[in-house]
Amino acid sequence: MVLSIVIIGGGVGGLTAAIALRRHPGVSVQVYEQATEFRELGALVGLSPNGLRTLEKLGVAEVLGDDIGWRSPNGVPMCFKHYRTNEVLSRDLNHNVPDRRHHFARMHRAKLQNALLSHLPSSILHLNKKLSSVEAGDDGATAIFEDGTTVQADLIIGADGIKSKVRAAYKPVHELSWSGDAIFRTVFPYELVADIPNIPQDSTHYQSPQAWFFGTRIGSDGFGVTCSYHVDQYDPAAKYKDIVWNAPADVDDIRAAFKDFYPPIPQIIERIPKDTLRRYANVSGAALDTWTFKSRVVLIGDAAHTHGGAFAAGVSLAVDDAYTLYLAIRAVFAEANPIDEPVAVSQIARVLDLYESTRRPHAAKVLERVHGDRAKTTARYEKAHRTGNPETDKEFLQRFVGRTDPVWLNEHDAESAFFETLQAKTRGETVASNGHR
């Protein structure tokens, strides 16, 4: 017999989970996606060494090639520079990444998505399935869709993003707070900007006190732009104080904010093709007290940890969530042994405990950093509003002194963390068992 699993959401996390779980001969997987087709517009994403290594373990070797992902020629994952002077403010570094293929890679989300889809049969992918709700009990879990259909499974995985309906079924109150920044992004052919003098080939964030600009090669033939500036919430005439996701934008919306940046930046902006720029509001939520509900429903990716895309870590976090959940299933349901029917809810509970005990502390650290940084930013803008004195360049530069290296995030080993959790819990169960003899 099989352990039946339904995945809600066909993004990176959901597709990675499907690829991983299908490696287990006793698992049956179906994926339900609300979109009418697998299509992603205008999205630049990053895969850090941990995410790349995990996908390599799952056989998704395409992401290791230069056609899909662009890696900085200087071998530095990210460099932060002064918006006017081009002076280096801070650098991220590789610490244990000897294989260049595992260097931080920037890519178009559609190419990553297509690479994942190529490892899945179309028969398990169900489009145009908008979730209405989820119900769960001792006998199983049921996904209820807006078209009136339902599907039952032993386990439902919510991989449906920051506005997760799976999460909402059990956590209807999960407020997402806006950072106060308007974010814009686009992707287009690299040939449109290739002739601009001094166009960055290395991954570089150009930072000002109120804005940042990140333009990068993506794969062999693309270029991506993500930029952001703070919206003055105290100005009643200020634009973009609404919370939106993937709203149309125009070059006029960003031109003024970056006109004084290092010369290639305004030139890149002028080359952005018409009707390709999109606007977002950066939102995040508090850490959840649990990702597991009724021992039948579990969250992964942005549905579990609404961190607002900080550190360009969302994709790799989702990939490692998916892989860790697979490791937990494999630990409880040995691949060499048949799965009993019906599947005991206590076994699924153990799976989810192993998964969440491994991943939630790591995600909580991310969220702690996100909310801590946001609190500092809010205080800085409130002070400027109260005193009438914006941040000076000296104060701005001081912020980068002693900046924390994100190696703890970019090179996190999810597999090692899982086996440490497994061993600790096994030891604890052994001690408990011996204590009751």
C-alpha positions as CSV (number, residue, x, y, z in Angstrom):
1,M,0.0,0.0,0.0
2,V,1.0,3.7,-0.2
3,L,1.2,6.8,1.8
4,S,-1.0,9.2,-0.1
5,I,0.1,12.9,-0.2
6,V,-1.5,15.9,-1.7
7,I,0.6,19.0,-2.3
8,I,-1.3,22.4,-2.6
9,G,0.8,24.8,-4.6
10,G,2.9,24.2,-7.7
11,G,5.7,26.7,-7.0
12,V,9.3,25.8,-6.3
13,G,8.6,24.3,-2.9
14,G,5.7,22.2,-4.0
15,L,7.4,20.9,-7.1
16,T,10.6,20.1,-5.1
17,A,8.5,18.3,-2.5
18,A,6.9,16.2,-5.3
19,I,10.3,15.3,-6.8
20,A,11.7,14.3,-3.4
21,L,8.7,12.3,-2.2
22,R,8.4,10.4,-5.5
23,R,11.8,8.9,-4.6
24,H,10.1,6.8,-1.9
25,P,8.4,3.7,-3.5
26,G,5.7,3.7,-0.9
27,V,4.5,7.3,-1.5
28,S,1.9,8.5,-3.9
29,V,2.0,12.3,-4.7
30,Q,-0.5,14.6,-6.4
31,V,0.1,18.4,-6.9
32,Y,-2.8,20.9,-7.2
33,E,-2.0,24.4,-8.5
34,Q,-4.5,27.3,-8.8
35,A,-3.0,28.8,-12.0
36,T,-4.3,27.7,-15.3
37,E,-0.7,27.0,-16.5
38,F,2.8,26.8,-15.0
39,R,3.9,30.3,-15.9
40,E,6.0,32.9,-14.1
41,L,6.4,36.4,-15.3
42,G,9.2,38.9,-14.5
43,A,10.8,37.0,-11.6
44,L,14.4,37.0,-10.7
45,V,15.3,34.5,-8.0
46,G,18.5,33.3,-6.3
47,L,19.6,29.9,-5.2
48,S,22.2,29.8,-2.5
49,P,24.8,26.9,-2.1
50,N,22.5,25.0,0.2
51,G,19.6,25.0,-2.2
52,L,21.8,24.1,-5.2
53,R,23.3,21.2,-3.3
54,T,19.9,19.9,-2.3
55,L,18.6,20.0,-5.8
56,E,21.7,18.2,-7.0
57,K,20.9,15.4,-4.5
58,L,17.4,15.2,-6.0
59,G,18.8,14.9,-9.5
60,V,17.8,18.4,-10.7
61,A,21.2,18.9,-12.3
62,E,20.0,21.5,-14.8
63,V,20.3,24.3,-12.1
64,L,24.0,23.7,-11.8
65,G,24.7,24.8,-15.4
66,D,25.5,28.3,-16.5
67,D,22.6,28.4,-19.0
68,I,20.1,28.6,-16.2
69,G,22.0,30.3,-13.4
70,W,24.5,33.2,-13.4
71,R,27.4,33.0,-10.9
72,S,29.5,36.1,-10.1
73,P,32.8,35.8,-12.0
74,N,34.7,37.1,-8.9
75,G,33.3,34.3,-6.8
76,V,31.7,36.6,-4.3
77,P,28.0,35.8,-3.5
78,M,27.0,39.4,-3.0
79,C,28.8,42.8,-2.8
80,F,27.2,45.9,-1.3
81,K,28.4,49.2,-2.8
82,H,27.8,52.9,-2.2
83,Y,25.1,54.1,-4.6
84,R,27.2,57.1,-5.8
85,T,30.9,56.3,-5.3
86,N,30.9,52.6,-6.2
87,E,32.8,52.1,-2.9
88,V,32.6,48.6,-1.4
89,L,30.5,48.7,1.8
90,S,30.4,45.0,2.6
91,R,30.8,41.6,1.0
92,D,29.3,38.2,1.6
93,L,31.8,35.4,1.2
94,N,31.9,31.7,0.4
95,H,33.2,29.7,3.3
96,N,32.9,26.0,2.2
97,V,31.9,26.0,-1.4
98,P,34.7,24.5,-3.4
99,D,32.5,23.5,-6.4
100,R,31.8,26.6,-8.5
101,R,28.5,25.0,-9.6
102,H,27.3,25.6,-6.0
103,H,28.1,29.3,-5.9
104,F,25.1,31.5,-5.4
105,A,23.2,31.5,-8.7
106,R,20.7,34.0,-10.1
107,M,18.1,32.8,-12.5
108,H,14.7,33.4,-14.0
109,R,12.1,31.6,-11.9
110,A,10.4,30.2,-15.0
111,K,13.7,28.4,-16.0
112,L,13.9,27.0,-12.5
113,Q,10.3,26.0,-12.6
114,N,10.7,24.3,-16.0
115,A,13.7,22.4,-14.7
116,L,11.7,21.0,-11.8
117,L,8.7,20.2,-14.0
118,S,10.9,18.1,-16.3
119,H,11.4,15.7,-13.4
120,L,7.6,15.1,-12.9
121,P,5.0,13.3,-14.9
122,S,2.2,15.5,-16.1
123,S,-0.3,13.0,-14.8
124,I,0.3,14.1,-11.2
125,L,0.0,17.9,-11.9
126,H,-3.5,19.4,-11.7
127,L,-4.0,23.0,-12.8
128,N,-6.8,25.5,-12.3
129,K,-7.5,24.0,-8.8
130,K,-8.2,26.9,-6.4
131,L,-8.3,25.7,-2.8
132,S,-11.3,26.7,-0.7
133,S,-10.4,25.0,2.6
134,V,-8.8,21.9,4.2
135,E,-10.3,19.5,6.8
136,A,-8.5,16.9,8.7
137,G,-9.2,14.2,11.3
138,D,-7.9,10.8,12.5
139,D,-8.9,9.1,9.3
140,G,-7.2,11.5,6.9
141,A,-7.3,15.0,5.3
142,T,-9.5,16.5,2.6
143,A,-8.7,19.4,0.3
144,I,-11.8,21.2,-0.8
145,F,-11.6,23.2,-4.1
146,E,-13.7,26.2,-5.3
147,D,-15.0,24.1,-8.2
148,G,-16.7,21.8,-5.8
149,T,-14.3,18.9,-6.1
150,T,-12.5,17.3,-3.1
151,V,-9.5,15.1,-2.8
152,Q,-8.5,13.0,0.2
153,A,-5.1,11.9,1.4
154,D,-3.1,10.7,4.4
155,L,-1.2,14.0,4.4
156,I,-1.7,17.4,2.9
157,I,1.3,19.7,2.3
158,G,0.6,23.4,2.1
159,A,3.1,24.9,-0.3
160,D,0.8,27.7,-1.4
161,G,2.9,30.7,-0.5
162,I,2.8,33.7,1.7
163,K,-1.0,34.1,1.4
164,S,-1.5,30.3,2.1
165,K,-5.1,29.1,2.2
166,V,-3.9,25.9,3.8
167,R,-2.5,28.0,6.7
168,A,-5.6,30.1,6.8
169,A,-7.7,27.0,7.5
170,Y,-6.0,26.6,10.8
171,K,-4.4,30.0,11.4
172,P,-7.1,32.4,10.1
173,V,-5.4,35.3,11.9
174,H,-1.9,35.7,10.6
175,E,-1.3,39.4,10.0
176,L,1.2,40.3,7.2
177,S,2.9,43.6,7.9
178,W,4.3,45.9,5.2
179,S,7.9,47.0,5.4
180,G,7.1,50.4,3.9
181,D,9.2,49.7,0.8
182,A,8.0,49.6,-2.7
183,I,9.7,46.9,-4.7
184,F,10.0,46.7,-8.5
185,R,11.3,43.9,-10.6
186,T,11.7,42.8,-14.2
187,V,13.6,40.5,-16.4
188,F,14.6,41.0,-20.1
189,P,17.2,39.9,-22.6
190,Y,20.8,40.8,-21.6
191,E,21.5,42.0,-25.1
192,L,19.4,45.1,-24.3
193,V,22.0,46.4,-21.8
194,A,25.2,44.5,-22.8
195,D,26.8,47.7,-24.3
196,I,26.4,49.8,-21.2
197,P,29.9,50.8,-19.9
198,N,30.8,49.3,-16.5
199,I,27.5,47.3,-16.3
200,P,28.1,45.0,-13.3
201,Q,28.9,41.4,-14.0
202,D,29.2,40.5,-10.4
203,S,26.3,40.4,-8.0
204,T,26.1,43.9,-6.6
205,H,23.6,45.7,-4.4
206,Y,23.9,49.5,-4.8
207,Q,22.7,51.0,-1.6
208,S,21.6,54.5,-0.6
209,P,20.0,55.6,2.8
210,Q,16.5,55.1,1.4
211,A,16.9,52.8,-1.6
212,W,18.8,49.9,-3.3
213,F,19.2,48.7,-6.8
214,F,20.2,45.2,-7.8
215,G,20.8,44.3,-11.5
216,T,22.3,41.0,-12.5
217,R,22.9,38.6,-15.3
218,I,20.5,35.6,-15.1
219,G,21.7,32.6,-16.9
220,S,23.4,32.9,-20.2
221,D,21.0,35.3,-22.0
222,G,18.9,37.2,-19.4
223,F,19.2,40.2,-17.2
224,G,17.1,40.9,-14.1
225,V,16.4,44.0,-12.1
226,T,15.1,44.2,-8.5
227,C,15.0,47.6,-6.9
228,S,13.3,49.2,-3.9
229,Y,12.8,52.5,-2.2
230,H,11.1,53.6,1.0
231,V,7.7,55.1,0.7
232,D,7.2,58.1,3.0
233,Q,4.1,57.0,4.9
234,Y,4.0,60.4,6.6
235,D,3.4,62.2,3.3
236,P,-0.3,62.1,2.4
237,A,0.6,62.6,-1.2
238,A,3.0,59.7,-1.4
239,K,2.3,57.0,-3.9
240,Y,2.5,53.2,-3.4
241,K,1.3,53.0,0.2
242,D,-1.0,50.1,-0.8
243,I,-0.1,46.4,-0.4
244,V,0.0,44.9,-3.8
245,W,1.4,41.8,-5.4
246,N,2.5,41.8,-9.1
247,A,0.9,45.1,-10.0
248,P,1.9,46.7,-13.3
249,A,4.5,49.5,-13.0
250,D,6.3,51.9,-15.3
251,V,9.8,53.1,-15.6
252,D,8.6,56.5,-14.5
253,D,7.8,55.0,-11.1
254,I,11.5,54.3,-10.4
255,R,13.4,56.8,-12.6
256,A,13.6,59.6,-10.1
257,A,14.5,57.4,-7.1
258,F,17.7,56.2,-8.8
259,K,18.8,59.2,-11.0
260,D,21.8,59.9,-8.7
261,F,23.0,56.3,-8.6
262,Y,26.3,55.1,-10.1
263,P,26.1,55.8,-13.8
264,P,25.2,52.4,-15.2
265,I,22.1,52.2,-13.0
266,P,20.1,55.1,-14.6
267,Q,21.2,53.7,-18.0
268,I,19.9,50.2,-17.2
269,I,16.6,51.7,-16.1
270,E,16.2,53.5,-19.4
271,R,16.6,50.2,-21.2
272,I,13.8,48.3,-19.3
273,P,11.3,47.2,-21.9
274,K,7.8,48.6,-21.8
275,D,5.2,46.7,-19.9
276,T,7.7,44.4,-18.2
277,L,8.1,46.2,-14.8
278,R,6.0,44.9,-11.9
279,R,5.5,46.3,-8.4
280,Y,5.3,44.5,-5.1
281,A,4.9,45.4,-1.4
282,N,7.3,43.6,0.9
283,V,5.3,41.9,3.6
284,S,6.2,39.5,6.4
285,G,4.5,37.8,9.3
286,A,5.3,36.6,12.8
287,A,6.7,33.2,13.4
288,L,4.0,30.5,13.7
289,D,3.8,28.4,16.9
290,T,3.4,25.3,14.7
291,W,3.5,24.3,11.1
292,T,1.5,21.1,11.8
293,F,-2.2,20.6,12.2
294,K,-4.1,17.5,13.3
295,S,-1.1,15.5,12.4
296,R,-2.5,15.5,8.8
297,V,-1.6,18.9,7.4
298,V,1.8,20.6,7.3
299,L,3.3,23.8,5.8
300,I,6.5,24.3,3.8
301,G,8.1,27.4,2.2
302,D,6.6,30.8,2.4
303,A,3.3,29.3,3.8
304,A,5.3,28.2,6.9
305,H,7.7,31.2,7.3
306,T,6.5,34.5,5.9
307,H,9.8,36.2,5.8
308,G,9.1,38.6,2.9
309,G,11.9,37.5,0.6
310,A,14.7,38.7,2.9
311,F,18.3,37.6,2.1
312,A,17.1,36.2,-1.3
313,A,16.6,33.0,0.8
314,G,13.0,32.1,0.0
315,V,13.7,29.6,-2.8
316,S,16.4,27.8,-1.0
317,L,14.4,27.7,2.3
318,A,11.5,26.1,0.4
319,V,13.8,23.6,-1.3
320,D,15.4,22.5,2.0
321,D,11.9,22.3,3.7
322,A,10.8,19.9,1.0
323,Y,13.9,17.8,1.2
324,T,13.8,17.6,5.0
325,L,10.1,16.5,4.9
326,Y,11.2,13.7,2.5
327,L,14.0,12.7,4.9
328,A,11.5,12.5,7.8
329,I,9.1,10.3,5.8
330,R,12.0,8.0,4.8
331,A,13.1,7.8,8.5
332,V,9.6,6.7,9.7
333,F,8.5,4.7,6.6
334,A,11.5,2.7,5.5
335,E,11.8,2.5,1.8
336,A,12.5,-1.2,1.9
337,N,9.3,-2.1,3.8
338,P,5.7,-2.0,2.7
339,I,3.5,0.6,4.2
340,D,0.6,-0.7,6.3
341,E,-3.0,0.2,5.6
342,P,-4.5,2.3,7.0
343,V,-1.5,4.5,7.7
344,A,-1.3,5.2,11.5
345,V,-1.8,8.8,12.3
346,S,0.9,8.4,15.0
347,Q,3.4,7.6,12.3
348,I,2.6,10.7,10.4
349,A,2.8,12.7,13.6
350,R,6.3,11.4,14.1
351,V,7.2,12.4,10.5
352,L,5.9,15.9,11.0
353,D,7.6,16.2,14.4
354,L,11.0,15.3,12.9
355,Y,10.5,17.8,10.0
356,E,9.3,20.7,12.1
357,S,11.8,20.1,14.9
358,T,14.6,20.4,12.3
359,R,13.3,23.3,10.2
360,R,11.3,25.6,12.4
361,P,14.3,26.8,14.6
362,H,16.2,27.7,11.5
363,A,13.3,29.6,10.0
364,A,12.7,31.3,13.3
365,K,16.2,32.7,13.2
366,V,15.5,34.1,9.8
367,L,12.3,35.7,10.9
368,E,14.0,37.1,14.0
369,R,16.5,38.8,11.8
370,V,13.9,40.1,9.5
371,H,11.8,41.7,12.2
372,G,14.8,43.0,14.1
373,D,16.1,44.7,10.9
374,R,12.6,46.1,10.2
375,A,12.3,47.5,13.7
376,K,15.6,49.4,13.2
377,T,14.6,50.7,9.9
378,T,11.2,51.9,11.2
379,A,13.0,53.6,14.1
380,R,15.4,55.3,11.7
381,Y,12.6,56.8,9.6
382,E,10.5,57.8,12.6
383,K,13.5,59.7,14.0
384,A,14.0,61.4,10.7
385,H,10.4,62.4,10.6
386,R,10.4,63.6,14.2
387,T,13.6,65.6,14.0
388,G,13.5,66.7,10.4
389,N,17.0,65.4,9.9
390,P,17.4,62.4,7.5
391,E,20.2,59.9,8.0
392,T,23.6,61.3,7.1
393,D,26.0,59.6,4.8
394,K,28.3,58.9,7.8
395,E,25.5,57.3,9.7
396,F,24.6,55.3,6.6
397,L,28.1,54.0,6.1
398,Q,28.3,53.1,9.8
399,R,25.4,50.7,9.4
400,F,27.5,48.4,7.3
401,V,30.3,48.2,9.8
402,G,30.2,44.7,11.4
403,R,27.4,43.5,9.1
404,T,26.7,39.9,9.8
405,D,27.9,37.3,7.3
406,P,24.9,35.2,6.2
407,V,26.9,32.0,5.8
408,W,24.7,30.5,8.5
409,L,21.9,30.8,6.0
410,N,23.5,30.4,2.6
411,E,25.5,27.3,3.5
412,H,23.2,25.7,6.0
413,D,23.3,21.9,5.7
414,A,19.6,20.8,6.1
415,E,20.5,17.1,5.8
416,S,23.0,17.2,8.6
417,A,20.6,19.2,10.7
418,F,17.9,16.6,10.1
419,F,20.1,13.7,11.2
420,E,21.2,15.6,14.3
421,T,17.5,16.0,15.1
422,L,16.8,12.3,14.4
423,Q,19.7,11.1,16.6
424,A,18.7,13.4,19.4
425,K,15.1,12.3,19.3
426,T,16.1,8.6,19.1
427,R,18.3,9.0,22.1
428,G,15.5,10.7,24.0
429,E,13.1,7.9,23.1
430,T,15.6,5.3,24.2
431,V,16.2,7.0,27.5
432,A,12.4,7.4,28.1
433,S,11.9,3.7,27.2
434,N,14.6,2.5,29.5
435,G,13.3,4.7,32.3
436,H,9.9,2.9,32.1
437,R,11.2,-0.7,32.2
